[in-house]
């Protein structure tokens, strides 16, 4: 696994880059509408409602998607450097239905976790799943904007954002980095996992440009984060010991499940005589197109970025 110190990444201002031409920036209402309509479809992807890619470990079964998805959750906990019994306060930034929070809570009994999402249906689904897992005393999921959290300065020991940072503003996602820095204690740790644009200073070719635009449109993304811009934003906000791990090949086995998952979902709906909702169709399109972007390793990488808040 490759580790790269952030000091080796050139700091740059997002305006210096050509990040392609994503569609008009979606409103928060459009993002909420997407997840209100499409969230329940993720049960077909993961019985635990994991709304993200998986992490493949050598020797594990690449056909066991759920195990890879759960492994990603464990990787997040490991990079927060948690002790199994430490009393810690953690925040999941863009928690979906709370799958990562449940995995962390099961493995770290001292953790109290608050998860935030802007989709009301996800709050309801997460509450039911937390109760079924008997984790309602450790986990609370509620509706909030992760760039304006209802927590005091320096309240959290750790935060994470898994495939949710992409919904923050701009290529640098500075508003998210700023809020992470505000709520974290000095020395508190963060983990971000997402797909990043590696070389935004170089234009996409026509085919990749169209795929990128379609992925952003169908997942209601403003734009994907640019790796160097995001790391520079973290540094500006006082984060230290930043490490970037390119885990694209770790994610690839779960991403390869996407075409089969999409086809089986469509057949399931057809056999049940159910019509596909527009947001479900958009989600399916984006899932397939994301595979095409992921294959372009010169332009895109799936990365785990972690570090600590240094204060100041």
Beta strands, then each sheet from edge to edge (+ up, - down):
strand 1: 3-5
strand 2: 88-93
strand 3: 111-117
strand 4: 139-143
strand 5: 156-162
strand 6: 184-197
strand 7: 225-226
strand 8: 239-246
strand 9: 300-309
sheet 1: 1+ 8- 9+ 6- 5- 2- 3- 4-
sheet 2: 1+ 8- 9+ 6- 7-
end
